[in-house]
Amino acid sequence: MKFTIAKEQLINGLQAVQNIVSSRTTLPILSNVLLRGAQKKLELTATDLDVTVSCAVEAEIKKEGAFTVPVKKLFGIGRELSNSEIEIEVDEKNACKIKSGASFYKLNGLPEEEFPPLPKFSEKNRIILPQEKMRAMLRKTSFAVSTDETRYVLNGIYMSLKDHKITMVATDGRRLALTDEEVDINPDSQSEFIVPTKTINELNRLLQQTGDIEIKFTENQALFNLKGENGYSVVVITKLVEGNYPNYKQVIPAEAAERVTLAREELLQALRRAEIMTSEKSNSVKLTFSKNNLTITANTPEVGEARESIAINYKGKDLAIAFNPGYLMDPLKALENDEVFLELTDELSPGVVKINGPFLYVIMPMRMS
């Protein structure tokens, strides 16, 4: 195989795929990137057996073929080369010669046959939506994914493709984030599955503001094809989390006693300041609602105290409730709306954050000392 490629194209391709390659792998092939050249495209693929990322970039293919080389080494060489064009040639023993200007490198590779084969997906089970929408949905939910490995079904985002909409849910047992978007779904290919955290992190990193994303799925795997401009495309293939996601609908309160309209940015800044006066041991802030006023207090005996007052439009009964400030700030950081609505019943019932749009966030209160 032989090809020439612009340094920028090679670096972009390697940056897209190399993130999932672990430096501590027992199988040498998993440290390698698979390079396949055909027509005017170079396809780069890396995998850790759970998640596979593949990226296509432009290159001038002089002799078609495929081989694998250590991805970190190739990226290191490519990044440091001073010339903007790189020529790569591979012999039948998978020795890879890299030439650029006055620089020459030889990197030992492994045959393409050793690289794990990629699964096949049918065209039947698929949906398409704008990358920007997908990106916004992940931003509104991924912060609530559980990191507790003993509850592995919560270590990912639940995606439901039903009734012409895609719904995403994330929870760690103490809070829950939910959002949905309308999408065209073939009635025969309705499905629900859990996408693992590692894949969500990759998608958060790779999604662009333009172009579409195509999602295909089987019983235990899913494929996300991110189609960008100038023929640039990235494919992420993942194993799905096994098991049944808990019934999240039962934790969403049916109704609330009070609904308060709050300025998102003002509330976020006040919580940020109050959080400074919390500690790991007593990590809660108290929200006290009285006529046209919200007082946020943090009181930590070993640290000190904070008090913030915000003028609000509130005519309901006096009400106090405590939350973990980080949990309350997470959705405020992820949203872009000027206004949020906080629905409350009493100091022991969950609070619900809503916006004018398809988003909902349930947060469990903390005990007030």
C-alpha positions in Angstrom: 0.0 0.0 0.0 1.2 3.5 -0.8 -0.4 6.9 -0.3 0.4 10.6 0.2 -1.7 12.7 2.6 -1.7 16.2 4.0 -0.4 16.3 7.5 -3.5 18.1 8.7 -5.8 15.3 7.3 -3.7 12.5 9.0 -3.7 14.3 12.3 -7.4 15.0 12.2 -8.1 11.3 11.4 -5.8 10.0 14.2 -7.2 12.5 16.7 -10.7 11.3 16.0 -9.9 7.6 16.7 -6.9 7.4 19.1 -8.8 8.4 22.2 -10.2 4.9 22.9 -6.8 3.2 22.5 -5.6 2.1 26.0 -1.9 2.2 26.7 -2.2 -0.8 28.9 -3.5 -3.6 26.7 -2.5 -7.2 26.6 -3.2 -7.6 22.9 -0.7 -5.6 20.8 -3.2 -5.2 17.9 -5.5 -3.1 20.2 -2.7 -0.5 20.4 -2.8 -0.2 16.6 -4.8 1.8 14.2 -6.1 0.0 11.0 -5.4 2.1 7.9 -7.3 1.2 4.7 -6.7 3.1 1.5 -9.1 3.0 -1.5 -10.0 5.5 -4.2 -9.3 8.9 -2.6 -10.1 8.0 1.0 -8.0 6.8 3.9 -10.0 5.1 6.6 -8.6 4.9 10.1 -10.0 2.6 12.7 -9.2 1.9 16.3 -11.0 -0.3 18.9 -10.8 -1.5 22.5 -13.3 -4.3 21.7 -16.2 -2.5 23.4 -16.1 0.7 21.4 -14.7 1.1 17.8 -14.1 4.5 16.2 -13.5 4.8 12.4 -12.8 8.0 10.5 -12.4 8.7 6.8 -10.2 11.5 5.5 -8.9 12.5 2.0 -5.7 11.1 0.7 -4.0 10.3 -2.6 -4.0 6.5 -2.7 -1.3 5.3 -5.1 -1.6 1.7 -4.2 -4.7 0.3 -2.4 -4.4 -1.9 0.6 -4.6 -2.1 4.4 -2.3 -2.5 7.4 -2.0 -1.6 11.1 0.6 0.4 13.1 0.8 1.6 16.7 -1.5 4.6 16.8 0.3 6.7 19.4 3.7 6.3 17.6 2.1 7.3 14.2 0.4 10.3 15.8 3.6 11.4 17.6 5.6 11.2 14.3 2.9 13.0 12.3 2.5 15.8 14.8 6.2 16.6 14.9 6.9 16.5 11.1 7.6 20.0 9.8 6.5 19.4 6.2 2.8 19.6 5.3 2.8 16.5 3.1 3.5 13.0 4.2 4.2 9.9 2.1 3.6 6.5 3.5 4.5 3.2 2.0 4.0 -0.3 3.4 5.7 -3.5 2.3 4.4 -7.1 2.5 6.0 -7.5 5.9 3.9 -4.6 7.3 7.0 -2.4 7.7 5.7 1.2 7.2 8.0 3.8 5.7 7.1 7.4 6.5 8.8 10.2 4.4 8.2 13.9 4.7 10.7 16.5 3.5 14.1 15.5 4.9 12.6 13.2 7.5 12.4 9.4 7.2 10.9 6.9 9.7 10.3 3.2 9.6 7.5 1.8 11.9 6.8 -1.9 12.4 3.1 -2.8 11.9 0.9 -5.9 12.1 -1.2 -7.5 9.3 -4.8 -6.3 8.8 -6.1 -9.8 9.4 -5.2 -9.6 13.1 -7.5 -6.6 13.6 -10.9 -7.4 15.1 -13.6 -7.6 12.4 -16.4 -4.9 12.5 -20.0 -6.0 13.0 -22.6 -5.6 10.3 -25.8 -3.5 10.6 -28.9 -3.7 8.5 -30.4 -0.6 6.8 -33.8 -1.4 8.3 -33.1 -0.3 11.9 -32.0 3.2 11.5 -32.8 6.8 12.2 -31.3 10.1 11.1 -31.2 13.4 13.0 -29.1 16.6 12.9 -25.8 16.3 14.8 -26.6 19.6 16.6 -29.8 18.1 18.1 -28.0 15.0 19.2 -25.3 17.1 20.7 -27.8 19.2 22.7 -29.6 16.1 23.9 -26.4 14.5 25.2 -25.4 17.8 26.9 -28.7 17.9 28.7 -28.5 14.3 30.0 -24.9 12.9 30.2 -24.0 14.8 33.4 -26.5 12.7 35.3 -25.1 9.3 34.3 -24.1 7.1 37.3 -20.4 6.3 37.9 -21.3 3.6 40.4 -20.0 0.4 38.7 -22.2 -1.9 40.9 -25.3 -0.5 39.2 -24.0 -1.0 35.7 -27.4 -0.5 33.9 -27.1 3.1 35.0 -23.6 3.5 33.6 -24.9 4.9 30.3 -27.8 6.8 28.6 -31.0 5.0 28.0 -32.3 5.7 24.5 -35.8 5.0 23.4 -36.9 5.1 19.8 -40.7 5.0 19.8 -43.7 6.9 18.7 -41.7 9.1 16.3 -39.4 10.5 18.9 -36.0 9.7 20.4 -36.0 10.0 24.2 -32.8 10.0 26.3 -32.7 9.4 30.1 -29.8 9.4 32.5 -29.9 8.8 36.3 -27.6 8.0 39.2 -30.4 7.3 41.7 -30.2 10.8 43.2 -31.2 12.8 40.2 -32.6 12.1 36.7 -32.3 14.0 33.4 -34.7 13.5 30.5 -35.1 15.0 27.1 -36.6 14.0 23.7 -36.8 15.1 20.1 -39.1 14.3 17.2 -37.5 12.0 14.7 -38.7 9.8 11.8 -38.9 6.1 12.9 -40.0 3.2 10.9 -42.8 1.5 13.0 -41.0 -1.9 12.6 -37.7 -0.7 14.0 -38.8 0.8 17.3 -36.3 0.0 20.0 -34.7 0.9 23.3 -31.2 0.4 24.5 -28.5 1.7 26.9 -25.4 3.4 25.4 -22.3 3.1 27.7 -20.6 6.1 29.2 -17.4 5.6 27.2 -19.3 5.9 24.0 -21.3 8.9 25.2 -17.9 10.6 26.0 -16.7 9.9 22.5 -19.9 11.2 20.9 -19.7 14.4 23.1 -16.2 14.9 21.7 -16.9 14.1 18.1 -20.3 15.6 17.3 -20.2 18.8 15.2 -22.6 21.7 14.9 -23.4 20.8 11.2 -24.2 17.7 9.3 -26.4 14.7 10.3 -25.9 11.6 12.5 -27.3 8.2 11.4 -28.0 5.7 14.2 -28.2 2.0 13.4 -28.8 -0.7 16.0 -29.0 -4.5 16.6 -29.9 -6.3 19.7 -26.5 -5.7 21.4 -24.7 -3.1 19.3 -25.3 0.4 18.0 -23.6 2.4 15.3 -23.4 6.2 15.1 -22.3 7.6 11.7 -21.4 11.3 11.9 -21.5 12.8 8.5 -19.6 16.1 8.2 -18.5 18.4 5.3 -16.1 17.6 2.5 -16.7 13.9 2.8 -15.4 13.8 6.4 -17.2 11.2 8.4 -16.7 9.4 11.7 -18.3 6.1 12.7 -18.6 5.0 16.4 -19.6 1.4 17.0 -20.4 0.3 20.5 -21.5 -2.7 22.5 -24.7 -1.9 24.4 -25.1 -2.2 28.2 -26.9 -5.4 29.0 -29.9 -5.4 31.3 -33.2 -3.6 31.8 -33.2 0.1 32.6 -35.3 0.9 35.7 -38.8 2.4 35.2 -37.8 6.0 35.3 -41.4 7.3 34.8 -42.3 6.4 38.4 -39.8 8.8 39.9 -41.2 11.8 38.0 -43.6 13.7 40.3 -47.1 13.9 38.8 -47.7 17.4 40.1 -46.2 20.1 42.3 -47.6 22.5 44.9 -45.5 25.5 43.7 -43.9 26.4 40.3 -41.3 29.1 40.5 -39.8 31.0 37.5 -36.1 31.7 37.9 -33.4 33.4 35.8 -31.1 30.6 35.0 -27.8 32.5 34.9 -28.6 34.5 38.1 -29.5 31.3 40.0 -26.4 29.5 38.7 -24.0 32.3 39.8 -25.7 32.5 43.3 -25.3 28.8 43.7 -21.7 28.9 42.6 -20.9 31.5 45.3 -22.8 29.7 48.0 -21.1 26.3 47.2 -17.8 27.8 48.2 -18.9 27.6 51.8 -19.8 23.9 51.7 -17.6 21.0 52.5 -17.4 17.4 51.5 -19.1 16.4 54.8 -21.9 19.0 54.6 -22.5 19.5 51.0 -25.9 21.1 50.8 -27.4 24.6 50.2 -30.8 25.6 51.5 -33.3 27.4 49.3 -35.9 29.4 51.2 -38.9 30.8 49.3 -40.9 33.6 50.7 -43.0 36.4 49.2 -41.1 37.6 46.0 -37.7 36.4 47.5 -35.4 33.4 47.3 -32.7 33.1 49.9 -29.9 30.6 49.3 -27.8 29.7 52.4 -24.9 27.4 53.0 -23.9 26.9 56.6 -20.9 24.7 57.4 -19.7 24.8 61.0 -16.0 24.2 60.2 -16.0 26.6 57.2 -18.5 29.4 57.7 -21.7 30.5 56.1 -23.0 32.2 52.9 -26.3 34.0 52.2 -27.5 35.0 48.7 -30.8 36.8 48.1 -32.6 36.8 44.7 -35.7 38.8 43.9 -38.3 36.5 42.3 -42.0 36.5 41.4 -43.4 34.3 44.2 -46.8 34.4 45.8 -47.0 30.9 47.3 -46.6 29.6 50.8 -43.2 29.9 52.6 -41.1 26.9 51.7 -37.6 25.7 52.5 -35.7 22.8 50.8 -32.1 21.7 50.6 -30.2 20.4 47.6 -26.7 19.3 46.7 -25.5 22.5 45.0 -23.5 20.6 42.3 -26.5 18.6 41.3 -28.7 21.7 41.0 -26.0 23.5 39.0 -25.4 20.7 36.5 -28.6 21.2 34.5 -28.3 25.0 34.7 -24.8 24.8 33.1 -26.1 22.4 30.4 -29.1 24.5 29.4 -29.1 27.7 27.3 -32.6 29.0 28.1 -32.8 32.3 30.0 -35.6 31.0 32.3 -36.0 27.8 34.2 -39.0 26.6 36.2 -38.5 24.9 39.6 -41.4 22.8 40.7 -41.6 22.0 44.5 -44.1 20.3 46.8 -42.4 20.3 50.3 -39.0 19.8 51.9 -39.0 16.0 51.5 -40.3 15.6 47.9 -38.1 15.8 44.8 -37.7 19.1 43.0 -38.2 19.3 39.3 -36.4 21.6 36.9 -38.2 22.3 33.6 -37.8 24.7 30.7 -40.0 25.8 27.8 -39.1 22.8 25.7 -38.5 19.0 26.0 -36.4 18.7 29.1 -37.0 17.6 32.7 -34.7 17.1 35.7 -35.7 15.5 38.9 -33.5 16.1 42.0 -33.8 14.5 45.4 -33.7 16.9 48.3 -31.2 16.6 51.2 -32.0 16.5 54.9 -31.9 19.9 56.5 -29.9 20.0 59.6 
